[in-house]
C-alpha cells in the first residue's frame, strides 16, 4: 500500500487563511544586551553585518535590528549565531546581571521621581479626585478617551 506524503504548505500563514501570530512582547533590556554582545563579537572577529548575514542566511538589516535590540532573537537563531561566532550561548548573557541591576535601578528611580512630582501637584490630585468621583465606569472610560484625544491633538 502506497502512502502519500503530505507536502507542507510554504505559503505565508495569511495566504493560507490563517491569522498571523505576532509576539506581543517588545524587546527589553535583555534583548538589547544580547544585541550589544552580538555586535561586540562580530566586530572582534572583524565580520561585517553582511558577512554574518550571509553565513546565517539572513539579511544584513535583520542583523542590524538584532544588534540594536529592536528585534528579539529566538533561541534557535541565537544557537546558530553562537555557532557562527564560535562562542557558547551563555557568552551573550555575560555581565547581564550587573547591567540589568543598574538599568532597573535607574528606571525605578526615574519612575519614582516622575510619580512623586506628579502627585505633589495640586492639579493632579484634584483631577484624580474628580475622575474617581464619577461613579459610572463607562463615563470614566469616556473621560479617558477624551483626555487621550486632547493630548494627541496637543502633540500635533
C-alpha positions, -999 to +999 in steps of 0.1 A: +000+000+000+015+033-010+013+061+015+011+096+002+034+120+019+018+154+025+039+183+013+038+212+038+022+244+025+050+270+025+028+300+017+027+327+043+001+320+070-021+349+059-025+335+024-034+301+039-064+317+056-047+316+090-042+345+113-006+356+117+006+354+153+029+381+163+047+383+196+031+410+217+063+413+237+086+441+227+123+438+231+136+446+266+170+453+282+179+416+279+174+417+241+194+449+239+222+434+260+223+403+237+223+426+207+252+446+221+272+414+228+264+402+192+278+434+178+309+431+200+317+395+190+311+403+153+335+432+155+361+412+174+360+387+145+362+415+120+330+404+103+306+429+086+269+426+091+267+414+055+292+386+062+274+374+092+240+376+075+253+355+045+266+329+069+232+327+086+211+330+055+196+363+068+196+399+057+220+425+070+190+446+080+179+418+104+214+416+119+213+454+124+179+451+142+192+423+164+223+444+173+201+474+181+179+453+203+149+462+181+141+426+172+142+397+196+164+367+188+148+333+191+166+305+209+173+285+178+186+316+160+208+325+189+222+290+188+230+294+151+246+328+157+267+314+186+280+286+164+289+310+136+307+333+161+324+304+179+311+312+214+288+294+238+253+308+240+259+319+276+285+343+263+257+366+251+244+368+286+277+375+304+277+407+325+239+410+322+232+409+360+254+440+365+238+459+336+203+447+344+205+458+380+218+492+370+192+497+344+164+485+367+175+508+395+178+538+372+144+531+356+127+528+390+143+559+403+132+579+373+097+565+376+095+573+413+107+608+406+081+613+379+053+599+402+063+620+432+064+651+410+030+643+396+013+637+430+027+668+446+008+690+421-025+702+434-040+700+399-031+662+397-047+654+430-078+674+421-081+656+387-078+622+404-105+631+429-128+643+402-122+613+380-128+587+407-158+607+418-175+596+386-195+565+397-204+553+361-175+533+348-185+539+312-183+576+317-149+573+333-137+555+302-151+583+280-132+608+301-100+589+295-107+587+258-114+624+256-081+631+275-062+609+251-078+627+222-069+661+236-033+650+243-029+637+207-042+670+193-018+688+215+011+668+201+003+679+166 
